[in-house]
Amino acid sequence: MSAQPAPAPVLAAKSWILVDHSTGQVLAANDPDSRVEPASLTKLMTAYLTFAALKAGTITEGQEAQISVAAWRQEGSRMFVEPRTPVAVGDLIRGVIVQSGNDACVALAEFLGGNEANFAAMMNREAKRLGMDNTHFMNSNGLPHPEHYSTARDLATLASAIIRDFPDYYGIYSIKSFTYNRITQPNRNRLLYIDPTVDGMKTGQTKEAGFCLVSSALRGQRRLVSVVLGTSSDSARAQESLKLLNYGFQFHDLMRIYAADQPLSQIKVWKGAEKEVGAGFTHDFIMTLPKGKANKIEPVLESRQPVLAPLVRGQELGTLKLTVDGELYGSFPIVALADVPQAGFFGRMRDAIMLWLKSL
């Protein structure tokens, strides 16, 4: 997707990506598929699986998890849970998200999976389902392991999935501090204090990974998700992330290109009770475009021929290609906007003969 009115910023980071949450479009990226150590960004998946269990009703925030010695002994950032002392699931979630507690992650992993190895298998199954093709987890908290890796693109996919699938729990990511065991710890995401439109998501840092940040901001009706990996400091990951978010909001617009059920074309139907069917989108078709480019969109519709009845609403009929300033901006499937049943015997025979004659 070129056709940009301004070049994307160059960040002081190893890799990064900026995605429009509504459309999934990538607005800027650098080396987004390079495998990296995700550090505490791993905790996004730990939270995702916990939210899924809460939404399914298999657990509740008020349930208590027993704390094992293994959880208590975790290195790095901690929630400071005590062994053999039960902790409410709701507190553990905040310990993971706000305090980035490695001990809280293991406690949740053992609570949901029985042990951390089982939970890692659950994480990998979910990653595969979400399309995180270059990700593999070995633990719940992101402590270094040679077979524990992800990418900027995959982490953006995961962050967007949390926002989309669990709106009732996403607000936890905006909490600026949390107190447990009489110890108050601040959220390490500096952008929560710098920019009021930023409402998530997660920091990460190890020697190999550098300082990393997945962030999301909502300005008006638009939400962007950024992933910045491998910066040199806490302040740098915040500054570079904000630079990327500001670029996306300043130089792009979210626009409705076609309304739901708006026929883009009438496509001939063979052997059908109707001779034509409207083709378009069954939902509002929105896109993120560079500012000032909306009136330069040129659509080209390519239908699959012949189109044979019966057809069902939503059945794919072809492709809409959009160009901006003569450059291909994207290809999108168009579908039937109505059901078309088969014609009667004589109607089907007539069209069969006509199709045969056309093929000669």
VENHUKA-V303204 format. One record per helix or strand of 2 or more residues. SS is the DSSP state (A for helix, B for strand). FROM is the first residue (numbers start at 1). TO is the last residue. If there is no record, write none. Layout:
{{SS/FROM/TO} {SS/FROM/TO}}
//
This chain:
{{B/15/20} {B/26/30} {A/39/56} {B/64/65} {A/69/72} {B/87/88} {A/89/97} {A/102/113} {A/116/130} {B/149/150} {A/152/165} {A/167/174} {B/177/180} {B/183/186} {A/191/194} {B/198/206} {B/210/219} {B/222/231} {A/234/251} {B/252/258} {B/265/268} {B/276/280} {B/285/290} {A/294/296} {B/297/303} {B/316/324} {B/327/336} {A/345/359}}
//
